[in-house]
Amino acid sequence: MLAALQSRVAVRAVTTGWQSAVDEHFEIKSYSPPSKGSWCVDFEINPRPYKKDLYCAKFSRVGDEENGSVEGEVSYLNWAGAPCYRYRQRFDSSDSETERHETIVHRLGDTDACALWRLTMQLGALVDQSVEIGTDVMIGQMVVSEGIGAGGDCPRRVLGKLPPAESARVLSLIDHRWNHAAIKA
């Protein structure tokens, strides 16, 4: 039954008979929803020396709490440091300031938004365990803020450095080049 569904998030849609069978035979992990139904993920990774890929993913509930979904936008900035930019500018006369810092915005739907929230909760538990992280270039840094745009205090959690494998899991959801479900905004 569960294998026939398009995603694990769709398990919410099974009938009560199937739901009781699933609950009886499988351990289902649940995570508390973000406060005020919205959250933001700031993620930074250094894919090459003097370059950074910066992501700001903002998500919020669309519709009511019972039947609504979660959607969001991810802003991606490919940042190149001054030494790299000057080198490119010296050999490529078509280079401009806009090419130095290229920004791309794309949208993510309910399935990816829920998967990213679950991943951030799992990574929060991983950070609490203080896993040893090497010095690999593909180490990401992550900050999660809840309740954005709702006014008042927004809980903010600095997850800090993530191991390369976990950084790749984050990128598989928020990077438009890896996630083919991302829609250009």
N, C-alpha and C positions, 0 to 999 in steps of 0.2 A: 504493500500500500504506500509506504513512505517513499520507496524508490521510484514510484510512478509520478510523484510530484516534481514540478520543475525546480523547486529549491526547498531547502529545509525550512525557510521562513514560511512557506505555504502550509506547513503542518497546522498552523492556526486555523485553517479552513476545513479541517476534517470534521465529520459528524461526531456527535457525543459518544456513540457506540465505539467508533474507531479511537476517539480520544481516550476513553477509559482503557482500551486495550493497549494503547501506546504507553499511557501512564503506568499501567500495571507491569509491563515487560521491559521498558526502557527507562534509563535514568535521563531525565530531561533537565538540562541546566537552564536556569532562568536568571536574567539580570534585571535589576531595577531600571526603569526608564529614566532618561535624563530629566532633571528638574525643569519644570515649566515647559516641557515638551520640545526643547530646542538645545542644540549644542554646536560647538565649533571645535575643529581639530586643526592645529597648526603643526605642520610637519616640515622638517628641513633635512636634506640629505646632500652629501658632497659626492657626486658621481665621479668627478675628476678634480685634480688640484686646481685651485683658483676658480672653481665653478660651484654653484649651489643650485639645487632645485628646491624651490619653496612652494608649499601648498597651504592654502587656507580653505578648509571645507566647512561650510555652514549649513546646518540642517534644521528643519522645523516640521512640526505636525501640520498636515493639510487636512481639513475636515474635522469632524468631531472625534472625541476620544474612543468611541466604540467602533466606528466604521471608517475612520480616517486612515491616512497613510503618512509616510514621512518622505520628504523630498529635500533636495539641497543643491547647492552650487559649490563647485571647487574652482578656485582661482589658482592657476599655476604660473609661476614666474621662473624663468631660466635666467639666473643671474651669473654674469661673468665679471670677475675681478679686473681691476685696472691692468695688471700685466698681460692677461689674456686678451683683453679688449684692444690694447695698444698693438699687440702682435698682429691680431686680425686686421686692424685698421691699416697697418703698414703695408700689408700685402693684398688687401681687398679694398679697392676704392669705392665700392658700392655700399660698404658698411656704414650704418647710421646709428644714432643714439637709440632709436626704437629697436633695432636688431640686437643691441647690447643687452637689453632687458626685455625679453619677449614675454608678454602676458597672454594666457589663454584661459578662458572660462568655459566650463562645461557643467552639465546637470547630471545628477545621479538620482535614480528612482528609489522606491521603497525597499526593494530587495538588497541593493548595495548599501543603502543608508543603515538598515538594520544590521547587516553583516559588519559594517564598520563600527557601529556601536558595540556589538558583541566583542569584536576584536579589541577595541579600546579597553573594555572591562577585563578581558583576559590579559592584556598587556599590563594593566594596572596591578593585577595579582602577580604577574611575573616580576615586575619592578619591586614589589613588596618582598619578594624572595631574594632580592639582590643577586641576580645571576651575573657571573663574570663575563665581561665584554672585552673583546680583543681590540686591536687598533686598525681594523679593516676600514677601507675607504667608504664602503657602503653602509656605514652605521648612521641610522637616522636619529633625529631628536624630535620629541613629540610633546605637545601640551594640549590638554583637553579642557575646555570651558563649557559649563552647563548653564542653561537658562539665559542664553544671549538674547538681546533685544526685548526682554521682558521687564527690564528695570530692576532696580534693587541690586543686592549682592549676587554675583554669579560665582558659584563654586568653580575653582580652577585647580587643575591637577597637573603638575609637571612630571611627566613620565621620564623625561631625560633621554639618555642614550639607549637605543634599542639594538639588539644583536642584528647582524646582517639578514638572517632568515626571517626575523620578525619585521624588519624594515621592508623586505620584499613582499610580505603579506599585506602590509599597509599600502605599498605602491600598487599592488594588484587590484586594489579597490579604488584608490583615489587618482591614479595617473591615467589620463586619457589614452596614452599609448599602450597601456597594458590592459585596461578594462574596456572591452569593446561595447559594453552597454552604456558607456558615457555618451551623452548627447551634447554637441556643441551648442552653447547658449548664444 
